């Protein structure tokens, strides 16, 4: 008998990727995993099913995400702009359109899988900048006849570098920030920004590094999580903005 296309270990990896992907609903995850089981023998399918049970994974509730991804790929391939409605959670835990259902019009350029979510990178010609949108929060995606805009801006980007410096895929001002950190955080910083950055010893137990980041709430949140073991050296406006945010949080708790 000919060998099977996938080994059991490979199927387990695919199953876990499907199960852990936030942009795939629970129902679609079960359907996909059922199809993956058919690629294994009857004996191995049982082992694969036991691999499926994962507790507490957060999944999207947007069932149209499959068709949305397909529509985005087609628009990119056909070099066309798109329109869509962007969703957000309300107090009733339901996904509802933002801005009273206002249609967004953008030029799609790439899909990025980052931190268990799919993001669309698209050029907003009104704002004259590249933006990103959570794919599982997009609805009513429709391809337009007009051609895409923003090619020059997109071609200037290194997508891998862009994704690394953009914390949580939040927008903000791009800046080269100098950080001082305790030596024990070297691995944390390398994992966050990559092995290409240069760590310079400042004094015993302290390191300095210059990194390019998009200054945003998630970046400040990452710094706060590391506490007093890391601090901003410059530029001054980033340092002052971070201090102001910390003081604002402290003030809220002191009331």
N, C-alpha and C positions, 0 to 999 in steps of 0.2 A: 504493500500500500504506500502511496505517496505521502510524504510528510505534510503536516498541516502548515498553512501559511504563517501563523503566529504561534510562538511558544506560549505556555501558560504564564510565565513571568511577564511577557510582553502584554498579554491581555489584562493581567492584574494592574499593570501600570496605566493602561488605557481606561480601565474601569475607575480607578482612583481619580484620574484626571477628570473624567465626566462627573463623578460624584462630588468632587471638590469645587467644580466650576460654578461660581455664583450666578453667571449669566444664563445657565440652563435650569429650567424649572424642575421640580421634583418629578413630575409626570414624564417630562421628556427624558430625564435622566434614567428613569426606569425603562423606558422604551429603548433607549440607546444601549443600555447594559444588557437588555434581553437579546438584542441583535448581536452584541459582542459574544454572548454565551454560545450562540449558534456556531461561532467560529472555533469553539473548543469541542473536544470529545464529550460524550455524555458523562463520563467519569470526571473529567476536568471541569465541566460546567458546574458541578456541585461545589467544587473547591472555589470556583470563581464567585459563586453566589454568596459564600461565606465571607468573601473579601469585600462585599458590597456594603456591609453594615457599618456605617460611620455616623457617630452621634453628633448632633448639634451643628451641622453644617448649614449656613445661611444660604438660601436659594432665592432667586428672583421669582416673582409671580407673574411676570409678563410672558404669556404663552406665545406671543407673536415674535419672540426674539429670533427664532430660526429664520422666518421669512424676512425679518429685518436685515439680518446678516447677509442673506442671499441678495436682497435688493441693493445693499451697499456695495457688495462685490461687483454686481452688474453695472452699477453707476460708475464705479472706478474704472472698470474695464471699458465702458462705452464713453468715458471722458465727459460725463454729464453731471450737472448740478442736481441737488435733491432738495425736497421740502419734507418737513416732518414736524410732529408735535413732541415736545419734551415733557416728561412726566416727573412728578414728585409725590412723596408720601404726604397724606393729610392726617388729621387727628383720628380719623376712623380706620387708619391703617390700610388705606386704599391708594392705589396709584392713580393720580388725576393729572390732567394737563396743566402745565405752568402757564402763567400769564393769560388765563381765561381761554386757553386753546390756541394761542397765537401760533401761526406757522413760522417755523425757522427755515431760512433759505441759505444753504451753504454749498461749498464745493468740496466733496469728499476726496481725501488723498491716501489715507492709510488706516488700517485697523491694527490696534496694539492690544496685546493681552498682557495686562499688568496687574499684579496683586489679586489674582483670581477674577478679574473683571475684564471685559472687552471694552475698548474705547475707540471711538471714531476720531481721527484727526482730520479737521476740515478747515478750509479757509473761509472766514467771514468777511465778505467784501465791504460790508457797511462799517465794521469796526476796524478793517484793514489789519487783521492779525489772524494767526493760526489758533484755533480753539480745539478742545477735545470734549467729547460727550460720551456718557455711559450708554452703551448700545442697548442694555436691557431697560433703559428708561426712555427709549425712543419708540414712537408709535406713528402709524400712518406714513411710513416712508414711501415717497413717490419720486420717481426719476423725472427730471425736467428736460426739455429739449435743448436748453442753453448749455454751452460748453463750460467746463470748469475754469475757475480763476485761481490765481495764487501759485502757479507753477514755479516761478522763480524763488518764492519764499520757501516752498516745500523742498526744492532741490538743494537749498542751503543747509537743511537740517540733517543731522546724523540721528536717526531715530533711536538707536540704542543709547546714545549719550543723552538725548532729550528725555527719554523715559527715566533714566537714572537720576537726573538732576531735578525732575519734577516730582515732588513729594505728593503721593496720593493722587496724582494727576490733577492737582489744583493749579489754576493759573496764577500768575504774579509776575513781578519784575525780575528779570534774570540779572544775577550779580555774582561776582567772584568774592566769596566770603573767606576771611581768615579765622581759623578756629585754634584755640589752645585746649589741649586735652591731656588727661592723665594717661600714662603709658598703657594702662590696663584696657583702655578703650580702642587701642590700635586696630584690633580685629573687627570691632563694631563699625568703625569708620571705613575700613577697607571693604567690608561687606556691603556697606551702603553706597560708596562712591566708586568702587572698583580698584583693581590692583595698580592702575596707572598713576594714581595720585602719589605725591611725594611727601612722606612724613619726615619732618626735620626735628631733631632733638633740640629743645630750647635749654633745658637744664635737667638735672637728675630727676627722672620720673615724669617729665613733662614733654609733650610733643606739640609741634605746630604744623598746620596743613592749610593749603589754599584750595578751595573747591568751588566749582561753578554750580549754583543752585538757582531754582526759582523761589524767591522769597515769598512764603505763603504761610497760612495757619498750620498746615501739616509739618512744615519745616520747623517752625517754632515749637510745635508739639513734640517733635522728635528731640529737640534740644532739652525741653523741660523734662522729658522722661529720663534723660541722662543726668539731670540734676547739676550739682556743683562740680562734677567731674569734667565738664566741658564748658567753655565760654567763648563768646564772640569777641575777637580782637578788632575787627574792622570789616567793612567800612563803618563809619560812625553812625550813619543814618539807620543801618540795620541793627546795630547795638542799641541805639536809643529806642527804636520801635519795639524791640524785644523787651527791653526794660519797662517800657510803658505798658505793654500787655501784661507783664507779670504784676506790675503795681495795680493795674485794673482788677486783676483776679483777686489779689490780696485785699483790695478795698471791698470787693463784693463779700468776702468772707468775714470781714471785720465789722460789718454792719449788724 
